[in-house]
Amino acid sequence: MVSQRAAEVTPFLAMDVLERANAMDDVIHLEVGEPDFSPPERVFETAIDALRAGHTNYTAARGKPDLRRAIAAHYDREYGVDVDPDRIVVTPGTSPALLLAMAALVDPGDEVVLTDPHYACYPNFVRAVDGRVRTVPLRPSDGFQPRLADFDAAVTADTAALVLNSPANPTGAVMDGDTLAGLADIATAAEATPVVDEVYHGLSYDAAEHTMLEYTDDAVVLNGFSKRFAMTGWRLGWMVVPPALVDAVNRLAQNLLICAPNFVQEAGVAALETPSGRLQEIRETYRERRDRLVEAVTDWGLDLGYTPQGAYYLLADVSHLPGDSLDIATLLLEEAGVAVTPGVDFGSEAAGYLRFSYATDVEAIETAIARIERVLETELN
Ligand SMILES: Cc1ncc(COP(=O)(O)O)c(C=O)c1O
């Protein structure tokens, strides 16, 4: 009864860990990918006003003109890039945008190149459209930055798309401009499309952020309100698509999604108009947490080998400890009451790692550090 496609979709272990952790008392959550901040107050007010004003009908599939203009203004303000609002399609989150991108670009049997490690859900999006995944390994000694030569070797005549993510989940690596430009060139030469997931933009600590749109218009760029504006459950995102793809993506959006929620789109305009000082404060808080966690992980003797520069994750190598990363995550959950994500979710290259999220307040992080230290000393020495 279940289709082969559905049968092949892998579970998201982070969610399994979360489910088990939620069933336990007194667990510190370092497995979560959700910001612990609230959206700006004006976002709530705008959404409530829009609801009361009855803005609850369908909108155009590509989104309300005000929001598409606000997104275009965001690219101008943040990166000095001119984006025609006609190239913007609003979606109910970055995940549906990824689905539209795959549906628009990938024919059955086409290859999609992913990095390994990668965001756990990417391969399942490729499978959903009957594409084939090809991976390019990333190395901690390179700070988990892609090597252009590896991408060059991975693309073939069958490659339809390169899915890239910066700042990256699960590594926290941020790609520099030269790397993005190089990847754009490789994609152009292979007649493939870069699909760049920029959902963690705004959350970078020591690295300048560049959008792929600075280097090419022939990319599909995905973004959303979940991370930068802490609006995970509001379900709002967008994609910027090459002019030649606008019509196809719009037709797919009309059929598969109808539209993003009307009143939430208005809240999105308010979010984009939030003064930058607030984000600056949030970024500083994340940076402090990152520094504390990096220090602790290094003290534990877990090799980090790189400095995560963005998002709110780091990957720590636990391959020298007894058991695999799932065993160690289970031990930390059961013995320390700290939930972390086993790396195997993120590709075979990450199988010997644990992902720590610092989207949790610093007091909880301090408690988690003390508890993990105790378990590492008593159980694993
Ligand atoms: C890399 C990456 N892309 C996309 C998403 C999903 O974003 P959204 O809530 O906008 O669908 C996540 C969520 O954790 C993510 O880590």
The ligand as an ORCA input file, in Angstrom:
! r2SCAN-3c Opt
* xyz 0 1
  C      19.047     23.931      6.608
  C      17.592     24.025      6.892
  N      16.759     24.308      5.885
  C      15.426     24.395      6.093
  C      14.877     24.198      7.354
  C      13.397     24.292      7.520
  O      13.023     25.654      7.543
  P      11.497     26.109      7.529
  O      11.026     26.150      8.951
  O      11.562     27.506      6.930
  O      10.735     25.164      6.675
  C      15.719     23.900      8.427
  C      15.147     23.648      9.777
  O      15.803     23.272     10.704
  C      17.112     23.816      8.186
  O      17.960     23.531      9.188
*
